[in-house]
Amino acid sequence: MSTIMELQNDPQMQAVLADPEVMRAVQNFNLQALSSNPKIKALMKNAKIRRINNAVK
């Protein structure tokens, strides 16, 4: 849980959340747009995100 809370201060996560294109894709459940977005691709390589992903699996 603390790792998830740390993400709110992560500059990479903040950049993704501030991107109108990404947020539009999230609101529209446009998984194709999200999966092809360079910021999302880079975020998925983020060590914190990978730790969370592995913990959930």
PQR file with spaces between the fields and no chain letter, atoms N, CA, C, O and H, PARSE charges and radii, in Angstrom:
ATOM       1  N    MET     1       0.825   -1.201    0.000 -0.4000 1.5000
ATOM       2  CA   MET     1       0.000    0.000    0.000 -0.0000 2.0000
ATOM       3  C    MET     1       0.867    1.262    0.000  0.5500 1.7000
ATOM       4  O    MET     1       0.545    2.239   -0.676 -0.5500 1.4000
ATOM       5  N    SER     2       1.949    1.239    0.747 -0.4000 1.5000
ATOM       6  CA   SER     2       2.800    2.432    0.792 -0.0000 2.0000
ATOM       7  C    SER     2       3.436    2.706   -0.563  0.5500 1.7000
ATOM       8  O    SER     2       3.649    3.863   -0.927 -0.5500 1.4000
ATOM       9  H    SER     2       2.211    0.445    1.296  0.4000 1.0000
ATOM      10  N    THR     3       3.742    1.646   -1.317 -0.4000 1.5000
ATOM      11  CA   THR     3       4.307    1.831   -2.654 -0.0000 2.0000
ATOM      12  C    THR     3       3.315    2.540   -3.551  0.5500 1.7000
ATOM      13  O    THR     3       3.687    3.413   -4.335 -0.5500 1.4000
ATOM      14  H    THR     3       3.569    0.706   -1.022  0.4000 1.0000
ATOM      15  N    ILE     4       2.050    2.164   -3.435 -0.4000 1.5000
ATOM      16  CA   ILE     4       1.005    2.813   -4.238 -0.0000 2.0000
ATOM      17  C    ILE     4       0.894    4.284   -3.847  0.5500 1.7000
ATOM      18  O    ILE     4       0.747    5.145   -4.715 -0.5500 1.4000
ATOM      19  H    ILE     4       1.747    1.455   -2.798  0.4000 1.0000
ATOM      20  N    MET     5       0.964    4.576   -2.564 -0.4000 1.5000
ATOM      21  CA   MET     5       0.872    5.956   -2.106 -0.0000 2.0000
ATOM      22  C    MET     5       2.070    6.780   -2.590  0.5500 1.7000
ATOM      23  O    MET     5       1.936    7.975   -2.857 -0.5500 1.4000
ATOM      24  H    MET     5       1.084    3.877   -1.859  0.4000 1.0000
ATOM      25  N    GLU     6       3.234    6.145   -2.702 -0.4000 1.5000
ATOM      26  CA   GLU     6       4.427    6.838   -3.191 -0.0000 2.0000
ATOM      27  C    GLU     6       4.254    7.301   -4.634  0.5500 1.7000
ATOM      28  O    GLU     6       4.875    8.278   -5.051 -0.5500 1.4000
ATOM      29  H    GLU     6       3.343    5.175   -2.485  0.4000 1.0000
ATOM      30  N    LEU     7       3.426    6.615   -5.385 -0.4000 1.5000
ATOM      31  CA   LEU     7       3.237    6.959   -6.798 -0.0000 2.0000
ATOM      32  C    LEU     7       2.666    8.357   -6.993  0.5500 1.7000
ATOM      33  O    LEU     7       2.910    8.988   -8.021 -0.5500 1.4000
ATOM      34  H    LEU     7       2.921    5.822   -5.046  0.4000 1.0000
ATOM      35  N    GLN     8       1.911    8.843   -6.020 -0.4000 1.5000
ATOM      36  CA   GLN     8       1.329   10.174   -6.173 -0.0000 2.0000
ATOM      37  C    GLN     8       2.400   11.253   -6.234  0.5500 1.7000
ATOM      38  O    GLN     8       2.149   12.348   -6.737 -0.5500 1.4000
ATOM      39  H    GLN     8       1.712    8.331   -5.184  0.4000 1.0000
ATOM      40  N    ASN     9       3.599   10.952   -5.725 -0.4000 1.5000
ATOM      41  CA   ASN     9       4.705   11.911   -5.763 -0.0000 2.0000
ATOM      42  C    ASN     9       5.700   11.622   -6.878  0.5500 1.7000
ATOM      43  O    ASN     9       6.677   12.352   -7.048 -0.5500 1.4000
ATOM      44  H    ASN     9       3.803   10.063   -5.317  0.4000 1.0000
ATOM      45  N    ASP    10       5.457   10.568   -7.632 -0.4000 1.5000
ATOM      46  CA   ASP    10       6.371   10.176   -8.703 -0.0000 2.0000
ATOM      47  C    ASP    10       6.188   11.117   -9.899  0.5500 1.7000
ATOM      48  O    ASP    10       5.080   11.228  -10.424 -0.5500 1.4000
ATOM      49  H    ASP    10       4.664    9.975   -7.494  0.4000 1.0000
ATOM      50  N    PRO    11       7.245   11.788  -10.332 -0.5600 1.5000
ATOM      51  CA   PRO    11       7.136   12.742  -11.441  0.2800 2.0000
ATOM      52  C    PRO    11       6.620   12.099  -12.734  0.5500 1.7000
ATOM      53  O    PRO    11       5.877   12.722  -13.493 -0.5500 1.4000
ATOM      54  N    GLN    12       7.014   10.871  -12.969 -0.4000 1.5000
ATOM      55  CA   GLN    12       6.561   10.182  -14.176 -0.0000 2.0000
ATOM      56  C    GLN    12       5.052    9.940  -14.116  0.5500 1.7000
ATOM      57  O    GLN    12       4.355   10.115  -15.116 -0.5500 1.4000
ATOM      58  H    GLN    12       7.618   10.365  -12.353  0.4000 1.0000
ATOM      59  N    MET    13       4.553    9.542  -12.960 -0.4000 1.5000
ATOM      60  CA   MET    13       3.115    9.323  -12.788 -0.0000 2.0000
ATOM      61  C    MET    13       2.366   10.648  -12.895  0.5500 1.7000
ATOM      62  O    MET    13       1.298   10.708  -13.504 -0.5500 1.4000
ATOM      63  H    MET    13       5.120    9.399  -12.149  0.4000 1.0000
ATOM      64  N    GLN    14       2.906   11.688  -12.319 -0.4000 1.5000
ATOM      65  CA   GLN    14       2.272   13.004  -12.394 -0.0000 2.0000
ATOM      66  C    GLN    14       2.170   13.480  -13.837  0.5500 1.7000
ATOM      67  O    GLN    14       1.166   14.077  -14.226 -0.5500 1.4000
ATOM      68  H    GLN    14       3.774   11.639  -11.824  0.4000 1.0000
ATOM      69  N    ALA    15       3.203   13.219  -14.630 -0.4000 1.5000
ATOM      70  CA   ALA    15       3.189   13.620  -16.036 -0.0000 2.0000
ATOM      71  C    ALA    15       2.104   12.869  -16.803  0.5500 1.7000
ATOM      72  O    ALA    15       1.434   13.445  -17.660 -0.5500 1.4000
ATOM      73  H    ALA    15       4.019   12.735  -14.313  0.4000 1.0000
ATOM      74  N    VAL    16       1.934   11.601  -16.500 -0.4000 1.5000
ATOM      75  CA   VAL    16       0.900   10.805  -17.158 -0.0000 2.0000
ATOM      76  C    VAL    16      -0.482   11.336  -16.784  0.5500 1.7000
ATOM      77  O    VAL    16      -1.343   11.505  -17.647 -0.5500 1.4000
ATOM      78  H    VAL    16       2.478   11.133  -15.803  0.4000 1.0000
ATOM      79  N    LEU    17      -0.688   11.596  -15.501 -0.4000 1.5000
ATOM      80  CA   LEU    17      -1.992   12.079  -15.045 -0.0000 2.0000
ATOM      81  C    LEU    17      -2.301   13.495  -15.539  0.5500 1.7000
ATOM      82  O    LEU    17      -3.468   13.874  -15.638 -0.5500 1.4000
ATOM      83  H    LEU    17       0.012   11.458  -14.800  0.4000 1.0000
ATOM      84  N    ALA    18      -1.283   14.262  -15.843 -0.4000 1.5000
ATOM      85  CA   ALA    18      -1.481   15.624  -16.330 -0.0000 2.0000
ATOM      86  C    ALA    18      -1.670   15.680  -17.845  0.5500 1.7000
ATOM      87  O    ALA    18      -1.982   16.739  -18.390 -0.5500 1.4000
ATOM      88  H    ALA    18      -0.335   13.954  -15.763  0.4000 1.0000
ATOM      89  N    ASP    19      -1.486   14.563  -18.520 -0.4000 1.5000
ATOM      90  CA   ASP    19      -1.590   14.528  -19.976 -0.0000 2.0000
ATOM      91  C    ASP    19      -3.057   14.392  -20.393  0.5500 1.7000
ATOM      92  O    ASP    19      -3.683   13.370  -20.113 -0.5500 1.4000
ATOM      93  H    ASP    19      -1.232   13.704  -18.077  0.4000 1.0000
ATOM      94  N    PRO    20      -3.613   15.413  -21.061 -0.5600 1.5000
ATOM      95  CA   PRO    20      -5.031   15.363  -21.444  0.2800 2.0000
ATOM      96  C    PRO    20      -5.361   14.185  -22.372  0.5500 1.7000
ATOM      97  O    PRO    20      -6.451   13.617  -22.296 -0.5500 1.4000
ATOM      98  N    GLU    21      -4.425   13.827  -23.236 -0.4000 1.5000
ATOM      99  CA   GLU    21      -4.661   12.712  -24.152 -0.0000 2.0000
ATOM     100  C    GLU    21      -4.806   11.396  -23.383  0.5500 1.7000
ATOM     101  O    GLU    21      -5.685   10.588  -23.684 -0.5500 1.4000
ATOM     102  H    GLU    21      -3.540   14.288  -23.297  0.4000 1.0000
ATOM     103  N    VAL    22      -3.952   11.192  -22.406 -0.4000 1.5000
ATOM     104  CA   VAL    22      -4.019    9.979  -21.589 -0.0000 2.0000
ATOM     105  C    VAL    22      -5.313    9.962  -20.784  0.5500 1.7000
ATOM     106  O    VAL    22      -5.999    8.942  -20.720 -0.5500 1.4000
ATOM     107  H    VAL    22      -3.238   11.848  -22.162  0.4000 1.0000
ATOM     108  N    MET    23      -5.638   11.083  -20.180 -0.4000 1.5000
ATOM     109  CA   MET    23      -6.846   11.134  -19.355 -0.0000 2.0000
ATOM     110  C    MET    23      -8.112   10.927  -20.189  0.5500 1.7000
ATOM     111  O    MET    23      -9.076   10.322  -19.721 -0.5500 1.4000
ATOM     112  H    MET    23      -5.081   11.912  -20.233  0.4000 1.0000
ATOM     113  N    ARG    24      -8.106   11.429  -21.415 -0.4000 1.5000
ATOM     114  CA   ARG    24      -9.243   11.214  -22.317 -0.0000 2.0000
ATOM     115  C    ARG    24      -9.378    9.723  -22.631  0.5500 1.7000
ATOM     116  O    ARG    24     -10.483    9.182  -22.641 -0.5500 1.4000
ATOM     117  H    ARG    24      -7.323   11.921  -21.796  0.4000 1.0000
ATOM     118  N    ALA    25      -8.260    9.073  -22.882 -0.4000 1.5000
ATOM     119  CA   ALA    25      -8.273    7.635  -23.167 -0.0000 2.0000
ATOM     120  C    ALA    25      -8.760    6.850  -21.952  0.5500 1.7000
ATOM     121  O    ALA    25      -9.504    5.881  -22.101 -0.5500 1.4000
ATOM     122  H    ALA    25      -7.362    9.512  -22.874  0.4000 1.0000
ATOM     123  N    VAL    26      -8.350    7.255  -20.757 -0.4000 1.5000
ATOM     124  CA   VAL    26      -8.811    6.594  -19.529 -0.0000 2.0000
ATOM     125  C    VAL    26     -10.323    6.760  -19.385  0.5500 1.7000
ATOM     126  O    VAL    26     -11.035    5.790  -19.122 -0.5500 1.4000
ATOM     127  H    VAL    26      -7.745    8.043  -20.636  0.4000 1.0000
ATOM     128  N    GLN    27     -10.808    7.976  -19.557 -0.4000 1.5000
ATOM     129  CA   GLN    27     -12.235    8.245  -19.410 -0.0000 2.0000
ATOM     130  C    GLN    27     -13.079    7.489  -20.431  0.5500 1.7000
ATOM     131  O    GLN    27     -14.216    7.109  -20.156 -0.5500 1.4000
ATOM     132  H    GLN    27     -10.230    8.764  -19.770  0.4000 1.0000
ATOM     133  N    ASN    28     -12.507    7.279  -21.608 -0.4000 1.5000
ATOM     134  CA   ASN    28     -13.235    6.575  -22.674 -0.0000 2.0000
ATOM     135  C    ASN    28     -12.954    5.073  -22.687  0.5500 1.7000
ATOM     136  O    ASN    28     -13.415    4.358  -23.577 -0.5500 1.4000
ATOM     137  H    ASN    28     -11.583    7.589  -21.832  0.4000 1.0000
ATOM     138  N    PHE    29     -12.192    4.595  -21.695 -0.4000 1.5000
ATOM     139  CA   PHE    29     -11.813    3.178  -21.630 -0.0000 2.0000
ATOM     140  C    PHE    29     -11.175    2.721  -22.938  0.5500 1.7000
ATOM     141  O    PHE    29     -11.400    1.601  -23.397 -0.5500 1.4000
ATOM     142  H    PHE    29     -11.817    5.175  -20.971  0.4000 1.0000
ATOM     143  N    ASN    30     -10.379    3.604  -23.529 -0.4000 1.5000
ATOM     144  CA   ASN    30      -9.726    3.316  -24.798 -0.0000 2.0000
ATOM     145  C    ASN    30      -8.386    2.622  -24.523  0.5500 1.7000
ATOM     146  O    ASN    30      -7.337    3.263  -24.453 -0.5500 1.4000
ATOM     147  H    ASN    30     -10.196    4.514  -23.157  0.4000 1.0000
ATOM     148  N    LEU    31      -8.451    1.312  -24.371 -0.4000 1.5000
ATOM     149  CA   LEU    31      -7.261    0.543  -24.025 -0.0000 2.0000
ATOM     150  C    LEU    31      -6.233    0.544  -25.146  0.5500 1.7000
ATOM     151  O    LEU    31      -5.031    0.485  -24.890 -0.5500 1.4000
ATOM     152  H    LEU    31      -9.303    0.792  -24.427  0.4000 1.0000
ATOM     153  N    GLN    32      -6.701    0.610  -26.378 -0.4000 1.5000
ATOM     154  CA   GLN    32      -5.774    0.639  -27.507 -0.0000 2.0000
ATOM     155  C    GLN    32      -4.933    1.918  -27.461  0.5500 1.7000
ATOM     156  O    GLN    32      -3.716    1.872  -27.640 -0.5500 1.4000
ATOM     157  H    GLN    32      -7.678    0.658  -26.586  0.4000 1.0000
ATOM     158  N    ALA    33      -5.582    3.046  -27.223 -0.4000 1.5000
ATOM     159  CA   ALA    33      -4.850    4.318  -27.141 -0.0000 2.0000
ATOM     160  C    ALA    33      -3.891    4.312  -25.957  0.5500 1.7000
ATOM     161  O    ALA    33      -2.770    4.810  -26.063 -0.5500 1.4000
ATOM     162  H    ALA    33      -6.570    3.084  -27.078  0.4000 1.0000
ATOM     163  N    LEU    34      -4.324    3.752  -24.830 -0.4000 1.5000
ATOM     164  CA   LEU    34      -3.459    3.712  -23.653 -0.0000 2.0000
ATOM     165  C    LEU    34      -2.251    2.811  -23.883  0.5500 1.7000
ATOM     166  O    LEU    34      -1.125    3.177  -23.545 -0.5500 1.4000
ATOM     167  H    LEU    34      -5.234    3.347  -24.744  0.4000 1.0000
ATOM     168  N    SER    35      -2.484    1.649  -24.451 -0.4000 1.5000
ATOM     169  CA   SER    35      -1.382    0.701  -24.628 -0.0000 2.0000
ATOM     170  C    SER    35      -0.359    1.169  -25.664  0.5500 1.7000
ATOM     171  O    SER    35       0.784    0.712  -25.661 -0.5500 1.4000
ATOM     172  H    SER    35      -3.398    1.352  -24.725  0.4000 1.0000
ATOM     173  N    SER    36      -0.765    2.068  -26.540 -0.4000 1.5000
ATOM     174  CA   SER    36       0.173    2.563  -27.551 -0.0000 2.0000
ATOM     175  C    SER    36       0.783    3.917  -27.182  0.5500 1.7000
ATOM     176  O    SER    36       1.640    4.426  -27.904 -0.5500 1.4000
ATOM     177  H    SER    36      -1.694    2.439  -26.543  0.4000 1.0000
ATOM     178  N    ASN    37       0.356    4.492  -26.084 -0.4000 1.5000
ATOM     179  CA   ASN    37       0.862    5.798  -25.663 -0.0000 2.0000
ATOM     180  C    ASN    37       2.283    5.661  -25.101  0.5500 1.7000
ATOM     181  O    ASN    37       2.515    4.840  -24.214 -0.5500 1.4000
ATOM     182  H    ASN    37      -0.340    4.078  -25.497  0.4000 1.0000
ATOM     183  N    PRO    38       3.229    6.452  -25.604 -0.5600 1.5000
ATOM     184  CA   PRO    38       4.621    6.354  -25.140  0.2800 2.0000
ATOM     185  C    PRO    38       4.795    6.600  -23.636  0.5500 1.7000
ATOM     186  O    PRO    38       5.642    5.974  -22.997 -0.5500 1.4000
ATOM     187  N    LYS    39       3.999    7.504  -23.077 -0.4000 1.5000
ATOM     188  CA   LYS    39       4.110    7.771  -21.641 -0.0000 2.0000
ATOM     189  C    LYS    39       3.648    6.564  -20.825  0.5500 1.7000
ATOM     190  O    LYS    39       4.240    6.246  -19.794 -0.5500 1.4000
ATOM     191  H    LYS    39       3.311    8.012  -23.596  0.4000 1.0000
ATOM     192  N    ILE    40       2.609    5.906  -21.278 -0.4000 1.5000
ATOM     193  CA   ILE    40       2.114    4.715  -20.585 -0.0000 2.0000
ATOM     194  C    ILE    40       3.121    3.582  -20.730  0.5500 1.7000
ATOM     195  O    ILE    40       3.386    2.857  -19.771 -0.5500 1.4000
ATOM     196  H    ILE    40       2.128    6.164  -22.115  0.4000 1.0000
ATOM     197  N    LYS    41       3.684    3.426  -21.924 -0.4000 1.5000
ATOM     198  CA   LYS    41       4.700    2.391  -22.134 -0.0000 2.0000
ATOM     199  C    LYS    41       5.881    2.602  -21.195  0.5500 1.7000
ATOM     200  O    LYS    41       6.376    1.655  -20.585 -0.5500 1.4000
ATOM     201  H    LYS    41       3.469    4.014  -22.704  0.4000 1.0000
ATOM     202  N    ALA    42       6.324    3.840  -21.084 -0.4000 1.5000
ATOM     203  CA   ALA    42       7.455    4.149  -20.201 -0.0000 2.0000
ATOM     204  C    ALA    42       7.065    3.921  -18.739  0.5500 1.7000
ATOM     205  O    ALA    42       7.864    3.414  -17.952 -0.5500 1.4000
ATOM     206  H    ALA    42       5.922    4.610  -21.580  0.4000 1.0000
ATOM     207  N    LEU    43       5.856    4.290  -18.386 -0.4000 1.5000
ATOM     208  CA   LEU    43       5.390    4.107  -17.013 -0.0000 2.0000
ATOM     209  C    LEU    43       5.366    2.630  -16.639  0.5500 1.7000
ATOM     210  O    LEU    43       5.671    2.280  -15.499 -0.5500 1.4000
ATOM     211  H    LEU    43       5.207    4.702  -19.025  0.4000 1.0000
ATOM     212  N    MET    44       5.014    1.772  -17.566 -0.4000 1.5000
ATOM     213  CA   MET    44       4.950    0.347  -17.286 -0.0000 2.0000
ATOM     214  C    MET    44       6.342   -0.252  -17.054  0.5500 1.7000
ATOM     215  O    MET    44       6.463   -1.371  -16.557 -0.5500 1.4000
ATOM     216  H    MET    44       4.767    2.057  -18.493  0.4000 1.0000
ATOM     217  N    LYS    45       7.373    0.484  -17.409 -0.4000 1.5000
ATOM     218  CA   LYS    45       8.744    0.043  -17.146 -0.0000 2.0000
ATOM     219  C    LYS    45       9.263    0.589  -15.810  0.5500 1.7000
ATOM     220  O    LYS    45      10.350    0.223  -15.364 -0.5500 1.4000
ATOM     221  H    LYS    45       7.275    1.393  -17.813  0.4000 1.0000
ATOM     222  N    ASN    46       8.487    1.455  -15.186 -0.4000 1.5000
ATOM     223  CA   ASN    46       8.841    2.063  -13.910 -0.0000 2.0000
ATOM     224  C    ASN    46       8.954    0.964  -12.846  0.5500 1.7000
ATOM     225  O    ASN    46       8.067    0.119  -12.728 -0.5500 1.4000
ATOM     226  H    ASN    46       7.604    1.753  -15.548  0.4000 1.0000
ATOM     227  N    ALA    47      10.038    0.977  -12.079 -0.4000 1.5000
ATOM     228  CA   ALA    47      10.297   -0.063  -11.079 -0.0000 2.0000
ATOM     229  C    ALA    47       9.172   -0.164  -10.048  0.5500 1.7000
ATOM     230  O    ALA    47       8.803   -1.267   -9.645 -0.5500 1.4000
ATOM     231  H    ALA    47      10.760    1.664  -12.175  0.4000 1.0000
ATOM     232  N    LYS    48       8.628    0.966   -9.620 -0.4000 1.5000
ATOM     233  CA   LYS    48       7.539    0.937   -8.633 -0.0000 2.0000
ATOM     234  C    LYS    48       6.297    0.277   -9.226  0.5500 1.7000
ATOM     235  O    LYS    48       5.645   -0.532   -8.566 -0.5500 1.4000
ATOM     236  H    LYS    48       8.927    1.863   -9.948  0.4000 1.0000
ATOM     237  N    ILE    49       5.977    0.619  -10.450 -0.4000 1.5000
ATOM     238  CA   ILE    49       4.813    0.029  -11.117 -0.0000 2.0000
ATOM     239  C    ILE    49       5.018   -1.476  -11.278  0.5500 1.7000
ATOM     240  O    ILE    49       4.091   -2.257  -11.063 -0.5500 1.4000
ATOM     241  H    ILE    49       6.507    1.277  -10.986  0.4000 1.0000
ATOM     242  N    ARG    50       6.208   -1.876  -11.649 -0.4000 1.5000
ATOM     243  CA   ARG    50       6.486   -3.310  -11.829 -0.0000 2.0000
ATOM     244  C    ARG    50       6.365   -4.061  -10.511  0.5500 1.7000
ATOM     245  O    ARG    50       5.863   -5.184  -10.488 -0.5500 1.4000
ATOM     246  H    ARG    50       6.961   -1.241  -11.824  0.4000 1.0000
ATOM     247  N    ARG    51       6.821   -3.452   -9.400 -0.4000 1.5000
ATOM     248  CA   ARG    51       6.682   -4.091   -8.088 -0.0000 2.0000
ATOM     249  C    ARG    51       5.207   -4.269   -7.728  0.5500 1.7000
ATOM     250  O    ARG    51       4.809   -5.322   -7.229 -0.5500 1.4000
ATOM     251  H    ARG    51       7.229   -2.539   -9.419  0.4000 1.0000
ATOM     252  N    ILE    52       4.402   -3.241   -7.980 -0.4000 1.5000
ATOM     253  CA   ILE    52       2.975   -3.334   -7.693 -0.0000 2.0000
ATOM     254  C    ILE    52       2.339   -4.403   -8.564  0.5500 1.7000
ATOM     255  O    ILE    52       1.555   -5.219   -8.080 -0.5500 1.4000
ATOM     256  H    ILE    52       4.725   -2.386   -8.385  0.4000 1.0000
ATOM     257  N    ASN    53       2.669   -4.400   -9.824 -0.4000 1.5000
ATOM     258  CA   ASN    53       2.115   -5.377  -10.758 -0.0000 2.0000
ATOM     259  C    ASN    53       2.466   -6.798  -10.325  0.5500 1.7000
ATOM     260  O    ASN    53       1.608   -7.681  -10.352 -0.5500 1.4000
ATOM     261  H    ASN    53       3.306   -3.737  -10.217  0.4000 1.0000
ATOM     262  N    ASN    54       3.703   -7.025   -9.930 -0.4000 1.5000
ATOM     263  CA   ASN    54       4.129   -8.352   -9.503 -0.0000 2.0000
ATOM     264  C    ASN    54       3.449   -8.761   -8.194  0.5500 1.7000
ATOM     265  O    ASN    54       3.152   -9.939   -7.996 -0.5500 1.4000
ATOM     266  H    ASN    54       4.400   -6.308   -9.909  0.4000 1.0000
ATOM     267  N    ALA    55       3.203   -7.813   -7.314 -0.4000 1.5000
ATOM     268  CA   ALA    55       2.542   -8.113   -6.041 -0.0000 2.0000
ATOM     269  C    ALA    55       1.084   -8.501   -6.249  0.5500 1.7000
ATOM     270  O    ALA    55       0.534   -9.307   -5.499 -0.5500 1.4000
ATOM     271  H    ALA    55       3.444   -6.856   -7.475  0.4000 1.0000
ATOM     272  N    VAL    56       0.467   -7.926   -7.264 -0.4000 1.5000
ATOM     273  CA   VAL    56      -0.959   -8.189   -7.528 -0.0000 2.0000
ATOM     274  C    VAL    56      -1.149   -9.536   -8.191  0.5500 1.7000
ATOM     275  O    VAL    56      -2.184  -10.176   -8.003 -0.5500 1.4000
ATOM     276  H    VAL    56       0.914   -7.271   -7.873  0.4000 1.0000
ATOM     277  N    LYS    57      -0.170   -9.978   -8.964 -0.4000 1.5000
ATOM     278  CA   LYS    57      -0.284  -11.245   -9.688 -0.0000 2.0000
ATOM     279  C    LYS    57      -0.325  -12.433   -8.777  0.5500 1.7000
ATOM     280  O    LYS    57      -0.420  -13.568   -9.247 -0.5500 1.4000
ATOM     281  H    LYS    57       0.671   -9.458   -9.116  0.4000 1.0000
